[in-house]
Amino acid sequence: MSHEILLAFLFTLFAGLATGIGSLLAFFAKTTNTRFLSFALGFSAGVMIYVSMVEIFFKAQESLVSELGEPGGNWLTVGSFFAGMLLIALIDRFVPKSSNPHEPKKVEDMKKNGTLANDPDLLKMGVFTALAIGIHNFPEGIATFVSTIQDPTVGFAIAIAIAIHNIPEGIAVSVPVYYATGSKKKAFKLSFLSGLAEPIGAIVAFLILMPFLSEIMFGVIFAAVAGIMVFISLDELLPAAKKYDEAHLSIYGLISGMAVMAISLLMLM
């Protein structure tokens, strides 16, 4: 196994298992640190938007134009970009709002609304949220894997951004399951397992996409990845960040994420 492929699997595993960090935070915090989550989600969105629009999109365009010429390459880049957006939008469309992992959930709210043990409604919410996270994380795993193979720097940036936004997803799973069953072990286990969809996506990419990874295929996937990342940022991360904190923290986080990504790319040039 080449160094890039091993690195791609490690980045994807790291990003996916960050749901476990959110689960642990939920157990040891009496209240949700909404200011931290607002800034962190904004930061994650900033990293994703900047790296998608400044780096990933243009690398995809460069690959496709070099293979297909300017008109065909440019059209396929734009088409793949919006196809990525459409894919993640369709996934979101079929996830019930109550189980959407990006609908903010707080520890203190669950303490008010649910009592420990024997609450089937809360358990159902946690299980459906875990399934929803798995569905969301699957294409993210493919995106992280393929991006790392093409450019480890970009792959690492995407892995960090996804890991940050997986933390509140871990909270969204573990809190209702814990208050439904009274078991921290069950809550952590379900939260941890929901993050495995990320590396499963990487395995699927390795087994199915790798044999066909030509320059054109890389360009198409890269452009689609850019679309997926931008959609997640605008439709999920920023709205969730705003709900966690009504002030300007989410925008400060967004700008900080962009700045850190910009400086990182400049230093690695």
Backbone torsions as a table, in degrees:
resi	resn	phi	psi	omega
1	MET	NA	129.7	-177.4
2	SER	-69.2	162.8	-179.5
3	HIS	-60.9	-42.2	-178.1
4	GLU	-63.2	-40.9	-178.6
5	ILE	-67.4	-43.1	177.9
6	LEU	-61.8	-43.3	178.7
7	LEU	-62.4	-40.2	179.5
8	ALA	-62.3	-43.0	177.6
9	PHE	-64.1	-41.8	-178.7
10	LEU	-65.7	-43.6	178.7
11	PHE	-61.6	-42.4	-178.3
12	THR	-67.1	-41.0	177.8
13	LEU	-63.2	-44.1	178.7
14	PHE	-59.2	-46.4	-178.6
15	ALA	-63.5	-44.7	-177.0
16	GLY	-67.1	-41.0	-174.6
17	LEU	-79.5	-0.4	174.5
18	ALA	-64.4	-17.2	174.4
19	THR	-59.5	-32.2	178.0
20	GLY	-64.4	-32.3	177.6
21	ILE	-64.8	-43.8	177.6
22	GLY	-61.1	-39.2	178.8
23	SER	-61.9	-45.4	179.6
24	LEU	-64.9	-40.0	178.0
25	LEU	-60.0	-39.2	-178.9
26	ALA	-64.0	-35.3	-177.4
27	PHE	-74.1	-33.0	-173.4
28	PHE	-100.8	-1.4	179.2
29	ALA	-108.0	133.6	177.2
30	LYS	-79.0	-29.9	175.5
31	THR	-134.1	160.5	179.5
32	THR	-82.8	130.3	176.1
33	ASN	-78.4	84.4	-173.5
34	THR	-66.9	-32.1	179.4
35	ARG	-65.3	-43.1	177.8
36	PHE	-63.0	-46.5	-178.1
37	LEU	-65.1	-37.8	178.6
38	SER	-62.3	-47.8	179.5
39	PHE	-65.2	-43.5	-176.8
40	ALA	-64.7	-41.9	178.8
41	LEU	-67.4	-39.1	175.7
42	GLY	-63.5	-42.0	177.6
43	PHE	-59.8	-46.7	178.8
44	SER	-58.9	-43.3	178.6
45	ALA	-63.7	-40.7	179.1
46	GLY	-61.5	-44.0	177.6
47	VAL	-60.7	-47.3	-176.8
48	MET	-64.4	-46.4	-177.8
49	ILE	-64.5	-46.7	-177.4
50	TYR	-63.5	-49.5	-176.7
51	VAL	-67.8	-29.6	179.1
52	SER	-71.3	-48.3	-173.4
53	MET	-83.1	-26.9	-177.1
54	VAL	-97.1	-32.1	-173.3
55	GLU	-113.4	-60.3	-170.8
56	ILE	-65.4	-48.1	-177.4
57	PHE	-58.4	-45.5	-175.9
58	PHE	-74.3	-29.0	173.9
59	LYS	-68.0	-39.9	176.8
60	ALA	-63.1	-44.7	179.6
61	GLN	-61.6	-42.4	179.3
62	GLU	-60.6	-44.7	-180.0
63	SER	-63.7	-45.4	-175.3
64	LEU	-73.0	-37.8	178.1
65	VAL	-66.8	-38.0	179.3
66	SER	-64.9	-28.4	-178.5
67	GLU	-93.3	-35.4	-171.0
68	LEU	-114.6	-4.8	-175.6
69	GLY	86.8	170.1	-173.2
70	GLU	-63.1	-54.1	-175.9
71	PRO	-61.9	-51.8	-177.5
72	GLY	-64.7	-43.2	-178.6
73	GLY	-65.1	-42.8	179.4
74	ASN	-65.2	-43.8	179.6
75	TRP	-63.9	-41.3	-179.2
76	LEU	-68.6	-35.5	176.7
77	THR	-61.1	-50.4	-178.9
78	VAL	-64.9	-42.2	179.5
79	GLY	-62.4	-41.5	179.7
80	SER	-68.3	-36.6	178.3
81	PHE	-59.3	-49.3	-178.9
82	PHE	-75.4	-25.1	174.3
83	ALA	-65.8	-38.1	175.5
84	GLY	-62.4	-42.4	176.4
85	MET	-61.5	-43.6	-179.2
86	LEU	-63.1	-40.6	-179.9
87	LEU	-59.2	-50.5	-176.9
88	ILE	-72.1	-28.9	176.5
89	ALA	-66.8	-39.8	178.1
90	LEU	-65.8	-39.9	177.1
91	ILE	-60.6	-46.2	178.9
92	ASP	-62.8	-36.6	-175.8
93	ARG	-61.4	-32.4	-175.4
94	PHE	-98.2	7.2	174.5
95	VAL	-97.2	120.4	178.8
96	PRO	-57.6	141.2	-176.1
97	LYS	-57.2	-39.6	-178.0
98	SER	-65.9	-22.8	-179.8
99	SER	-103.8	3.7	-178.3
100	ASN	-67.2	122.7	-176.9
101	PRO	-66.3	-13.4	-179.7
102	HIS	-98.2	3.6	170.0
103	GLU	-80.3	116.1	-173.4
104	PRO	-55.9	133.0	176.0
105	LYS	-129.2	135.0	-175.2
106	LYS	-114.8	148.9	178.6
107	VAL	-59.5	-45.9	-175.6
108	GLU	-67.2	-30.4	177.3
109	ASP	-65.2	-40.9	-179.9
110	MET	-67.9	-33.3	178.1
111	LYS	-67.3	-32.0	178.8
112	LYS	-76.3	-41.1	-170.5
113	ASN	-93.9	-16.1	-177.3
114	GLY	-133.9	147.0	176.3
115	THR	-107.8	154.5	-177.7
116	LEU	-62.0	134.8	172.9
117	ALA	73.7	145.8	171.8
118	ASN	56.6	46.0	175.1
119	ASP	-121.7	93.1	-174.7
120	PRO	-63.2	-31.3	179.8
121	ASP	-66.5	-42.7	177.7
122	LEU	-66.0	-40.6	179.1
123	LEU	-61.9	-43.0	178.5
124	LYS	-61.5	-41.6	178.4
125	MET	-60.3	-45.0	-179.2
126	GLY	-63.9	-42.2	-179.3
127	VAL	-66.3	-44.7	179.7
128	PHE	-66.7	-35.1	176.6
129	THR	-65.1	-40.7	177.4
130	ALA	-61.1	-42.7	178.0
131	LEU	-64.3	-41.5	179.6
132	ALA	-62.5	-41.4	178.6
133	ILE	-63.2	-41.4	177.5
134	GLY	-58.9	-43.0	179.4
135	ILE	-65.4	-42.6	178.9
136	HIS	-64.4	-41.9	-171.7
137	ASN	-76.3	-21.4	-176.9
138	PHE	-58.4	-55.2	178.0
139	PRO	-65.5	-27.5	177.0
140	GLU	-65.7	-36.1	176.9
141	GLY	-64.3	-42.3	176.7
142	ILE	-62.3	-43.2	-178.5
143	ALA	-61.4	-46.0	-179.2
144	THR	-64.6	-43.2	-178.1
145	PHE	-62.7	-52.5	-176.8
146	VAL	-66.2	-38.8	-179.9
147	SER	-63.7	-39.7	-179.4
148	THR	-66.9	-38.7	178.3
149	ILE	-63.8	-41.7	-179.6
150	GLN	-72.9	-42.1	-178.1
151	ASP	-155.4	102.4	-177.1
152	PRO	-56.1	-32.3	178.9
153	THR	-63.9	-46.4	178.5
154	VAL	-65.6	-42.7	179.2
155	GLY	-59.7	-40.4	179.2
156	PHE	-65.7	-42.4	179.5
157	ALA	-61.5	-43.7	179.2
158	ILE	-65.1	-41.5	179.4
159	ALA	-60.8	-42.4	178.9
160	ILE	-63.6	-46.1	-178.6
161	ALA	-62.7	-43.0	180.0
162	ILE	-67.7	-39.2	178.6
163	ALA	-60.5	-42.0	179.1
164	ILE	-61.1	-46.0	-176.0
165	HIS	-79.9	-8.5	173.6
166	ASN	-80.0	-16.8	-179.5
167	ILE	-63.2	-52.8	176.7
168	PRO	-65.4	-24.4	175.0
169	GLU	-65.1	-38.7	176.6
170	GLY	-62.5	-38.8	176.4
171	ILE	-62.9	-42.6	-176.8
172	ALA	-61.7	-29.8	179.0
173	VAL	-85.6	-50.8	-167.8
174	SER	-71.0	-37.5	-175.7
175	VAL	-62.0	-53.5	179.4
176	PRO	-63.7	-35.7	179.4
177	VAL	-66.7	-40.0	179.0
178	TYR	-63.8	-45.1	-178.4
179	TYR	-75.2	-14.8	175.7
180	ALA	-85.9	-34.7	-172.7
181	THR	-111.9	-20.5	-175.7
182	GLY	76.3	8.7	-176.5
183	SER	-114.8	113.6	175.8
184	LYS	-66.5	-33.8	-179.5
185	LYS	-62.8	-46.2	179.3
186	LYS	-65.0	-41.2	-178.8
187	ALA	-64.6	-45.0	179.2
188	PHE	-65.3	-41.4	-178.7
189	LYS	-60.6	-45.9	-179.2
190	LEU	-67.2	-40.7	177.7
191	SER	-63.1	-44.8	179.7
192	PHE	-62.0	-45.1	-178.1
193	LEU	-66.4	-33.6	-179.8
194	SER	-62.6	-29.5	178.9
195	GLY	-74.8	-15.3	-178.9
196	LEU	-69.7	-13.0	176.4
197	ALA	-60.7	-28.1	-179.9
198	GLU	-63.6	-58.6	177.2
199	PRO	-64.8	-27.8	175.6
200	ILE	-64.0	-40.2	175.2
201	GLY	-59.5	-39.0	178.3
202	ALA	-65.4	-40.3	178.8
203	ILE	-64.2	-42.5	177.4
204	VAL	-61.5	-42.9	178.4
205	ALA	-61.1	-40.0	-178.8
206	PHE	-67.9	-43.8	-174.9
207	LEU	-78.1	-36.1	-173.2
208	ILE	-100.5	-44.5	-174.4
209	LEU	-85.0	-34.9	-174.5
210	MET	-53.5	-42.9	-179.8
211	PRO	-62.8	-19.5	-176.4
212	PHE	-109.2	10.8	-173.2
213	LEU	-76.7	81.1	171.9
214	SER	-87.7	178.8	177.2
215	GLU	-61.6	-37.2	179.5
216	ILE	-68.4	-44.1	179.6
217	MET	-62.2	-41.8	176.4
218	PHE	-59.1	-44.6	-179.2
219	GLY	-61.8	-44.7	-180.0
220	VAL	-63.2	-47.2	-178.8
221	ILE	-65.7	-41.2	-179.7
222	PHE	-62.2	-43.5	178.8
223	ALA	-65.0	-40.1	177.9
224	ALA	-64.9	-39.1	177.1
225	VAL	-59.5	-42.9	178.1
226	ALA	-59.4	-43.9	178.6
227	GLY	-63.3	-42.9	178.8
228	ILE	-60.9	-47.1	-177.8
229	MET	-63.9	-41.8	-179.7
230	VAL	-66.5	-42.0	-179.8
231	PHE	-62.9	-47.1	179.6
232	ILE	-58.1	-41.3	-178.6
233	SER	-65.1	-47.5	-174.4
234	LEU	-78.9	-35.1	-174.1
235	ASP	-92.2	-26.4	-172.8
236	GLU	-120.2	-54.5	-172.2
237	LEU	-68.6	-51.5	-178.0
238	LEU	-65.0	-44.6	176.2
239	PRO	-60.4	-40.0	178.2
240	ALA	-65.2	-41.3	178.9
241	ALA	-61.4	-40.1	178.9
242	LYS	-64.8	-37.8	-179.0
243	LYS	-70.5	-32.3	179.0
244	TYR	-71.1	-32.4	-179.7
245	ASP	-150.0	123.2	-173.1
246	GLU	-78.4	-11.9	-178.5
247	ALA	-76.6	-156.3	-175.2
248	HIS	-96.7	11.6	-174.6
249	LEU	-59.8	-39.2	-177.9
250	SER	-63.5	-38.7	179.1
251	ILE	-72.1	-38.1	174.9
252	TYR	-61.0	-40.6	176.8
253	GLY	-63.8	-42.7	178.5
254	LEU	-57.2	-49.8	-179.0
255	ILE	-65.0	-40.0	178.8
256	SER	-62.4	-42.9	178.4
257	GLY	-61.4	-43.0	177.7
258	MET	-62.8	-43.7	-177.9
259	ALA	-64.6	-45.1	179.0
260	VAL	-61.7	-41.4	179.4
261	MET	-66.4	-41.8	179.9
262	ALA	-62.2	-47.1	180.0
263	ILE	-64.7	-40.8	179.9
264	SER	-60.6	-45.1	-179.9
265	LEU	-65.6	-38.8	178.7
266	LEU	-65.5	-39.7	-179.0
267	MET	-68.9	-26.2	-176.9
268	LEU	-96.2	1.5	-179.8
269	MET	-74.3	NA	NA
